[in-house]
Amino acid sequence: MATNPLAPDWLTLPADANALADGLWPATAFRTETGEFSVGGVAASELASTFGTPLYVIDEADARSRARAFRVAFETEFTRIGTTAKVYYAGKAFLTTEIVRWMLAEGLNIDICSGGELAVALAGGAPAARLGFHGNNKSLAEIDEATRIGIGTIIIDSTIEIERTAAAAARHGIVQNVRLRVNSGVHAQTHSFLATAHEDQKFGITLDDAPALVAAIRSHPSLNFLGLHCHIGSQIFGADGFAESASRLLALHATLLETGPVPELNLGGGFGIAYTSTDSPTPIAELAARIADIVAAECATRGIPLPAIAFEPGRAIIGPAGVTLYEVGTIKPVDVGGHTRLYVSVDGGMSDNARTALYEADYSVRIANRLSDSDPALVRLAGKHCESGDIVVDADYLPADVTPGDLVAVAATGAYCWSLSSNYNYLSRPPVVAVVDGTARILIRGETINDLLARDTGIDTGYRACRDTTVSTGSTTDIDGVTTPATNELKDSSR
């Protein structure tokens, strides 16, 4: 069978459209004897029948294993060159109280970047001293709360934050540890919206401006300058970008040592993962060794002591551990210049995975409830939103007999899917479950229609006034006695 000309150049025709490509799926994912997709020892059909769809599924063992691997790799390699390393989990990728506990148990600290994320981290049992607070526009209230509880580090992002943080720390009678976020000028090979270390963007300050800001930080007795921080982007493969950024940062680091101590250097995160079979992320042990060698060489060249090093992976830990399950609703073959693209529409969409629309991200999909011996067909997995750009998987091959009622699984959705989720078109956000050793449990309860309506202040004059209205067909009654259409997005996903 020939490759469909409508397929992008990177997408190859699979020999088996049922196969789960290595490196794309959680470590425990496999097909059972009956052909079902299983993760964490729980079959897709069982997950769907218990919790409904769409459904985010996180392989707990895989997430914890990846967290452990990052910590061990960096600790090992930086011990080898004569210094220490610590790893922060970047909570913006996906954060729940349970995930906070997993990361702490595996020896990681936690990065947060809002008052909400701070609250989740604390509720998950994180000691304040093991938290780092990011953000380009921390509110006065957020800075006050962070200093009040004794947060481990605040990452200063602008001149004005120096004064705000110093004042808050003095008010609470503490000396607050801070880092200064700088832009190294290294542009990650990634989408322009994801590149966060070039000069023309909202984060950090330039290398040239850094000495003056560090002097300002050191002028405040309520602040303790730990060192520089830089994040060169996201979804980065290879170590070259980190190597160049480290070289530039250590040149500045050496200059700052002339006027005071600089005990640490935070090189950020952004380590890439595989979203398709063509992605080849560098193994973390290899990355850690390469970056450690670069840091050692740069410090030796400049004749400066090795600083303690920190890193902030998020996506690379939680992304591959997650999958999203959907139910197929409609199938629509579309002729494009004599070739067919099969639009497979599911019961979710851009409200549960915005990355395809935001970043033109590519994903991989497989039928999850069965095997098929049909030939592969080029598909576009579409959502149910009123947007032509509502695409979950832009291009992949599924068996041509994919049909309404099938379950499909989309790989590598653990990061930046629930975190970016919305209620667009009044779809309720799906639940998140963790699977491990054959059991599944709720991490985040799915929303119901009642949850959505509870925020509407016109509820008494609108919703209550029509609560006795009867829908003639396909209806169900919610807990308030209101008759509403029986569609997938109305399922109570709190089970």
C-alpha positions as CSV (number, residue, x, y, z in Angstrom):
1,M,0.0,0.0,0.0
2,A,1.4,3.4,-1.0
3,T,1.8,6.4,1.4
4,N,-1.1,8.8,1.1
5,P,0.2,12.0,-0.7
6,L,-1.8,14.1,1.8
7,A,0.4,12.8,4.6
8,P,3.2,15.2,5.9
9,D,6.7,14.2,4.8
10,W,7.8,13.0,8.2
11,L,4.9,10.6,8.6
12,T,5.6,7.1,7.2
13,L,3.1,4.4,6.4
14,P,3.2,1.9,9.2
15,A,3.6,-1.8,8.6
16,D,1.0,-2.3,11.4
17,A,-1.4,0.5,12.3
18,N,-2.0,-1.3,15.6
19,A,1.6,-1.2,16.8
20,L,2.6,0.9,19.8
21,A,5.8,2.6,18.7
22,D,8.7,2.4,21.1
23,G,9.3,5.6,23.1
24,L,5.9,7.1,22.5
25,W,3.8,5.4,25.1
26,P,4.0,4.9,28.9
27,A,6.4,2.2,30.0
28,T,3.6,-0.1,31.1
29,A,1.5,0.3,27.9
30,F,0.9,-2.8,25.8
31,R,-1.8,-4.7,24.0
32,T,-3.6,-7.5,25.8
33,E,-4.3,-10.9,24.3
34,T,-7.6,-9.6,23.1
35,G,-5.9,-6.6,21.4
36,E,-6.9,-3.9,23.9
37,F,-4.6,-1.1,24.9
38,S,-3.6,-1.4,28.5
39,V,-1.7,0.9,30.7
40,G,-0.7,0.5,34.4
41,G,-2.4,-3.0,34.1
42,V,-5.8,-1.5,33.4
43,A,-7.5,-2.0,30.0
44,A,-8.8,1.0,28.0
45,S,-12.4,-0.3,28.0
46,E,-12.4,-0.7,31.8
47,L,-11.1,2.9,32.2
48,A,-13.7,4.3,29.8
49,S,-16.6,2.4,31.3
50,T,-15.6,3.5,34.9
51,F,-14.6,7.1,34.3
52,G,-16.0,8.1,31.0
53,T,-14.3,9.8,28.1
54,P,-12.4,11.9,27.4
55,L,-10.1,10.7,30.1
56,Y,-6.6,11.7,31.0
57,V,-4.6,8.6,32.2
58,I,-1.2,8.9,34.0
59,D,1.1,5.9,34.5
60,E,2.3,6.5,38.0
61,A,5.1,4.1,37.9
62,D,6.4,5.6,34.6
63,A,6.2,9.2,35.9
64,R,8.0,8.3,39.1
65,S,10.7,6.3,37.2
66,R,11.4,9.3,34.9
67,A,11.6,11.7,37.9
68,R,14.0,9.3,39.6
69,A,16.1,8.9,36.4
70,F,16.5,12.7,36.1
71,R,17.6,13.1,39.7
72,V,20.1,10.2,39.6
73,A,21.5,11.2,36.2
74,F,22.3,14.8,37.2
75,E,23.4,13.9,40.7
76,T,25.8,11.2,39.4
77,E,27.3,13.3,36.6
78,F,27.8,16.5,38.7
79,T,29.2,14.5,41.6
80,R,31.7,13.1,39.0
81,I,33.0,16.5,38.2
82,G,33.1,17.7,41.8
83,T,29.9,19.5,42.5
84,T,26.2,18.9,43.3
85,A,23.0,19.1,41.3
86,K,19.4,19.3,42.3
87,V,16.3,18.8,40.2
88,Y,13.0,20.8,40.4
89,Y,9.9,19.4,38.8
90,A,8.3,22.1,36.6
91,G,4.8,22.1,38.0
92,K,3.4,24.1,35.1
93,A,3.5,20.9,33.0
94,F,0.9,19.3,35.2
95,L,0.4,19.6,38.9
96,T,-1.8,17.8,41.4
97,T,-1.3,17.2,45.1
98,E,-0.6,13.5,44.3
99,I,2.0,14.4,41.7
100,V,3.6,16.7,44.2
101,R,3.9,13.7,46.6
102,W,5.4,11.6,43.8
103,M,8.1,14.1,43.0
104,L,9.0,14.7,46.6
105,A,9.2,11.0,47.2
106,E,11.6,10.7,44.3
107,G,13.9,13.4,45.7
108,L,12.8,16.3,43.5
109,N,11.9,19.9,44.5
110,I,9.0,21.7,42.9
111,D,8.8,24.7,40.6
112,I,5.7,26.9,40.8
113,C,4.7,30.1,39.0
114,S,1.4,31.3,40.5
115,G,-0.4,31.5,43.8
116,G,-2.6,28.6,42.7
117,E,0.3,26.3,42.0
118,L,1.8,27.4,45.3
119,A,-1.4,26.3,47.1
120,V,-1.4,22.9,45.3
121,A,2.3,22.3,46.2
122,L,1.7,23.1,49.8
123,A,-1.5,21.1,49.9
124,G,0.5,18.2,48.5
125,G,2.9,18.4,51.5
126,A,5.8,20.2,49.9
127,P,7.9,22.0,52.4
128,A,8.1,25.7,51.4
129,A,11.9,25.4,51.4
130,R,11.8,23.0,48.5
131,L,9.8,25.3,46.2
132,G,11.0,27.8,43.6
133,F,8.7,30.6,42.5
134,H,8.9,31.7,38.9
135,G,6.9,34.2,36.8
136,N,7.3,37.5,35.0
137,N,4.5,39.3,36.9
138,K,4.2,37.9,40.4
139,S,1.5,39.9,42.3
140,L,2.3,41.7,45.5
141,A,0.1,39.2,47.3
142,E,1.9,36.3,45.8
143,I,5.3,37.7,46.8
144,D,4.1,38.5,50.3
145,E,2.7,35.0,50.8
146,A,5.9,33.3,49.4
147,T,8.2,35.3,51.7
148,R,5.8,34.8,54.7
149,I,5.9,31.0,54.4
150,G,9.7,30.9,53.8
151,I,9.7,29.7,50.2
152,G,13.1,28.3,49.1
153,T,13.8,30.6,46.2
154,I,12.1,33.4,44.3
155,I,13.3,33.9,40.8
156,I,13.6,37.6,40.1
157,D,12.4,38.5,36.6
158,S,12.6,42.3,36.5
159,T,14.0,45.3,38.3
160,I,10.7,46.1,40.0
161,E,10.6,42.6,41.5
162,I,13.8,43.3,43.4
163,E,12.2,46.1,45.4
164,R,8.9,44.2,45.9
165,T,10.6,41.0,47.1
166,A,13.1,42.9,49.4
167,A,10.2,44.8,51.0
168,A,8.1,41.7,51.6
169,A,11.1,39.8,53.1
170,A,11.9,42.7,55.4
171,R,8.3,43.0,56.5
172,H,8.4,39.3,57.5
173,G,11.8,39.6,59.1
174,I,13.5,37.1,56.8
175,V,16.4,36.9,54.3
176,Q,14.9,35.7,51.1
177,N,17.0,33.5,48.7
178,V,16.6,34.8,45.1
179,R,17.9,33.9,41.7
180,L,18.0,36.3,38.7
181,R,16.5,35.2,35.4
182,V,18.6,36.2,32.5
183,N,18.3,35.6,28.7
184,S,21.4,34.0,27.4
185,G,20.6,34.8,23.8
186,V,20.5,31.1,22.9
187,H,17.5,30.3,20.7
188,A,16.1,26.8,21.2
189,Q,15.2,24.9,18.0
190,T,11.5,25.0,18.7
191,H,8.3,26.9,18.0
192,S,8.8,30.7,18.4
193,F,6.2,30.8,21.1
194,L,8.1,28.3,23.1
195,A,11.6,29.8,22.8
196,T,12.1,31.7,26.1
197,A,15.8,32.9,26.2
198,H,16.0,35.3,23.3
199,E,16.0,39.0,24.0
200,D,12.6,40.2,22.5
201,Q,10.3,38.4,25.0
202,K,8.7,38.9,28.3
203,F,10.9,36.7,30.5
204,G,14.1,37.8,32.3
205,I,16.7,40.4,31.6
206,T,19.7,40.7,29.2
207,L,23.2,39.5,30.1
208,D,24.5,43.1,29.8
209,D,21.9,44.4,32.4
210,A,22.5,41.6,34.9
211,P,25.5,43.0,36.8
212,A,23.5,46.1,37.8
213,L,20.5,44.1,38.9
214,V,22.7,41.7,40.9
215,A,24.3,44.8,42.6
216,A,20.8,46.0,43.4
217,I,19.8,42.6,44.9
218,R,23.0,42.6,47.0
219,S,22.3,46.1,48.3
220,H,19.2,44.8,50.2
221,P,20.0,43.0,53.5
222,S,16.7,41.1,53.2
223,L,17.8,39.4,50.0
224,N,20.4,36.6,49.4
225,F,21.6,36.3,45.8
226,L,22.1,32.6,45.0
227,G,22.9,32.8,41.3
228,L,21.6,33.1,37.8
229,H,18.7,31.3,36.1
230,C,18.1,30.7,32.4
231,H,15.5,28.7,30.4
232,I,16.3,28.5,26.7
233,G,13.0,27.0,25.6
234,S,11.0,23.8,25.4
235,Q,10.9,20.6,23.5
236,I,14.7,20.7,23.0
237,F,16.6,17.7,21.6
238,G,20.3,17.3,22.2
239,A,22.7,19.2,24.4
240,D,24.1,21.9,22.1
241,G,21.7,24.6,23.2
242,F,22.4,23.9,26.9
243,A,26.1,23.8,26.2
244,E,26.2,27.2,24.5
245,S,23.8,28.8,27.1
246,A,26.0,27.4,30.0
247,S,29.1,28.9,28.4
248,R,27.5,32.3,28.2
249,L,26.1,32.1,31.7
250,L,29.3,31.0,33.2
251,A,31.1,34.0,31.7
252,L,28.7,36.3,33.5
253,H,28.9,34.1,36.6
254,A,32.7,34.6,36.7
255,T,32.2,38.4,36.5
256,L,29.7,38.4,39.3
257,L,32.1,36.4,41.5
258,E,34.4,39.4,41.5
259,T,32.0,41.3,43.7
260,G,30.4,38.6,45.8
261,P,29.5,34.9,46.2
262,V,27.5,33.1,43.5
263,P,26.9,29.6,44.9
264,E,24.5,28.3,42.2
265,L,23.6,28.2,38.6
266,N,20.2,27.1,37.3
267,L,20.2,25.9,33.7
268,G,16.4,25.5,33.5
269,G,14.6,22.7,31.7
270,G,13.0,22.2,28.3
271,F,14.1,18.7,27.6
272,G,12.2,17.2,24.7
273,I,10.1,14.1,24.4
274,A,8.8,11.9,21.5
275,Y,5.4,12.8,20.3
276,T,5.8,10.9,17.0
277,S,7.9,8.0,15.9
278,T,10.3,10.4,14.1
279,D,11.2,12.2,17.4
280,S,14.5,11.1,18.9
281,P,15.1,12.8,22.3
282,T,18.5,12.4,23.8
283,P,18.7,9.9,26.7
284,I,18.8,11.8,30.0
285,A,22.0,10.1,31.1
286,E,23.7,11.2,28.0
287,L,22.4,14.8,28.4
288,A,23.5,15.0,32.0
289,A,27.0,13.8,31.1
290,R,27.4,16.2,28.3
291,I,26.2,19.2,30.2
292,A,28.4,18.3,33.2
293,D,31.5,18.1,31.0
294,I,30.7,21.5,29.5
295,V,30.2,23.1,32.9
296,A,33.5,21.6,34.2
297,A,35.4,22.7,31.1
298,E,34.0,26.3,31.2
299,C,34.8,26.7,34.9
300,A,38.3,25.3,34.5
301,T,38.9,27.7,31.6
302,R,37.8,30.7,33.7
303,G,39.6,29.5,36.8
304,I,36.4,29.6,38.9
305,P,35.0,27.1,41.4
306,L,32.2,24.8,40.2
307,P,28.8,26.1,41.3
308,A,26.0,23.9,42.5
309,I,23.8,23.3,39.4
310,A,20.0,23.0,39.2
311,F,17.6,21.9,36.5
312,E,13.9,22.1,35.9
313,P,12.4,19.3,33.8
314,G,8.6,19.0,33.6
315,R,7.4,17.7,30.2
316,A,10.2,15.1,30.1
317,I,8.9,13.6,33.3
318,I,5.2,13.7,33.1
319,G,4.5,14.0,29.3
320,P,5.3,10.4,28.2
321,A,3.6,9.0,31.2
322,G,0.2,10.3,30.1
323,V,-2.3,9.2,27.4
324,T,-5.8,10.5,26.6
325,L,-8.7,8.2,25.8
326,Y,-11.5,9.4,23.6
327,E,-14.6,7.8,22.0
328,V,-15.0,8.1,18.3
329,G,-18.3,9.8,17.3
330,T,-18.3,10.3,13.5
331,I,-16.2,9.3,10.5
332,K,-16.1,11.5,7.5
333,P,-14.0,10.7,4.4
334,V,-12.9,13.9,2.6
335,D,-11.6,13.9,-1.0
336,V,-8.7,16.2,-1.5
337,G,-7.5,16.3,-5.1
338,G,-8.4,12.7,-5.6
339,H,-6.9,11.4,-2.3
340,T,-8.9,10.7,0.8
341,R,-8.3,12.0,4.3
342,L,-10.4,10.4,7.0
343,Y,-11.7,12.8,9.6
344,V,-12.3,10.9,12.8
345,S,-14.2,13.1,15.3
346,V,-14.0,12.4,19.0
347,D,-15.8,13.5,22.1
348,G,-13.1,16.0,23.2
349,G,-10.8,18.4,21.3
350,M,-9.0,21.6,21.8
351,S,-10.6,22.1,25.2
352,D,-8.6,19.1,26.6
353,N,-5.6,19.4,24.3
354,A,-4.8,23.0,23.0
355,R,-1.3,22.3,21.9
356,T,-2.1,21.3,18.3
357,A,-3.9,24.6,17.8
358,L,-1.4,26.7,19.8
359,Y,1.9,25.2,18.6
360,E,1.0,23.1,15.6
361,A,2.1,20.2,17.7
362,D,2.0,16.7,16.3
363,Y,0.7,13.7,18.2
364,S,0.2,9.9,17.6
365,V,-3.0,7.9,17.9
366,R,-4.0,4.3,18.1
367,I,-7.3,2.4,18.3
368,A,-7.5,1.3,22.0
369,N,-10.3,-1.2,22.3
370,R,-9.3,-3.7,19.7
371,L,-7.0,-4.9,17.0
372,S,-7.7,-4.6,13.3
373,D,-6.4,-6.3,10.1
374,S,-7.6,-3.5,7.9
375,D,-5.1,-1.5,5.8
376,P,-3.9,1.8,7.3
377,A,-5.8,5.0,6.4
378,L,-4.6,8.5,6.8
379,V,-6.7,10.2,9.5
380,R,-7.1,13.5,11.1
381,L,-8.4,13.2,14.7
382,A,-10.8,16.1,15.1
383,G,-12.5,17.5,18.2
384,K,-16.2,18.4,18.6
385,H,-15.7,22.2,19.0
386,C,-17.1,24.8,16.7
387,E,-13.6,25.6,15.3
388,S,-12.0,24.4,12.0
389,G,-8.7,24.4,13.9
390,D,-10.1,22.0,16.5
391,I,-7.6,19.2,15.8
392,V,-6.1,16.8,18.3
393,V,-3.9,14.7,15.9
394,D,-3.2,16.4,12.6
395,A,-2.0,13.3,10.8
396,D,-1.5,9.7,11.6
397,Y,-2.5,6.3,10.2
398,L,-5.3,4.2,11.8
399,P,-6.9,1.0,10.5
400,A,-9.4,2.0,7.8
401,D,-12.2,0.3,9.6
402,V,-12.1,2.7,12.5
403,T,-15.7,3.2,13.4
404,P,-18.1,5.1,15.7
405,G,-17.9,3.8,19.3
406,D,-14.2,2.8,19.0
407,L,-11.9,4.0,21.7
408,V,-8.7,5.8,20.6
409,A,-5.6,6.6,22.7
410,V,-3.4,9.6,22.0
411,A,0.1,9.3,23.3
412,A,2.3,11.7,25.3
413,T,-0.5,13.9,26.7
414,G,0.7,14.1,30.3
415,A,2.2,17.6,29.9
416,Y,0.4,20.8,29.0
417,C,-2.9,19.2,28.2
418,W,-4.9,19.3,31.4
419,S,-2.8,22.3,32.4
420,L,-4.1,24.2,29.3
421,S,-7.6,22.8,29.3
422,S,-10.7,25.0,29.1
423,N,-14.5,25.0,29.0
424,Y,-14.7,26.2,25.5
425,N,-18.2,25.6,24.1
426,Y,-19.1,24.7,27.7
427,L,-17.5,21.3,27.5
428,S,-16.6,20.1,31.0
429,R,-12.9,19.3,31.7
430,P,-12.2,15.6,31.8
431,P,-11.1,13.7,34.9
432,V,-7.5,12.6,35.5
433,V,-6.8,9.1,36.8
434,A,-3.6,7.5,37.9
435,V,-3.0,3.8,37.0
436,V,-0.6,1.5,38.8
437,D,-0.4,-2.2,39.4
438,G,-3.8,-2.9,37.9
439,T,-5.7,-0.2,39.7
440,A,-7.0,3.2,38.8
441,R,-7.8,6.1,41.0
442,I,-9.0,9.7,40.5
443,L,-6.4,12.4,40.7
444,I,-8.7,15.2,39.6
445,R,-12.4,14.9,39.5
446,G,-14.0,15.6,36.1
447,E,-16.4,18.5,35.9
448,T,-20.1,18.1,35.5
449,I,-22.6,20.4,33.9
450,N,-23.7,21.4,37.4
451,D,-20.1,22.6,38.0
452,L,-20.3,24.8,34.9
453,L,-23.7,26.2,35.8
454,A,-22.7,26.9,39.4
455,R,-20.5,29.8,38.3
456,D,-23.3,31.5,36.4
457,T,-24.8,34.3,38.6
458,G,-27.9,34.3,36.5
459,I,-28.7,30.8,37.7
460,D,-31.8,31.8,39.7
461,T,-33.5,33.8,36.9
462,G,-32.6,31.6,34.0
463,Y,-31.6,28.0,34.9
464,R,-34.1,27.7,37.8
465,A,-36.9,29.2,35.8
466,C,-36.7,26.5,33.1
467,R,-35.8,23.6,35.3
468,D,-39.0,21.8,34.5
469,T,-38.5,22.0,30.8
470,T,-38.7,18.6,29.1
471,V,-36.4,17.6,26.3
472,S,-38.3,15.2,24.0
473,T,-35.6,12.7,23.1
474,G,-32.3,11.5,24.4
475,S,-32.5,13.1,27.8
476,T,-31.3,12.4,31.3
477,T,-32.0,14.0,34.7
478,D,-29.2,15.6,36.7
479,I,-29.0,15.8,40.5
480,D,-31.1,19.0,40.6
481,G,-33.9,17.4,38.6
482,V,-33.1,19.3,35.4
483,T,-33.6,17.5,32.1
484,T,-30.6,17.8,29.8
485,P,-29.4,16.1,26.6
486,A,-27.6,12.8,27.2
487,T,-24.3,13.4,25.5
488,N,-20.8,12.3,26.4
489,E,-19.9,15.7,27.8
490,L,-22.7,15.5,30.3
491,K,-21.4,12.4,32.0
492,D,-20.6,12.7,35.6
493,S,-16.9,12.0,35.5
494,S,-16.5,12.1,39.2
495,R,-17.0,8.4,39.6
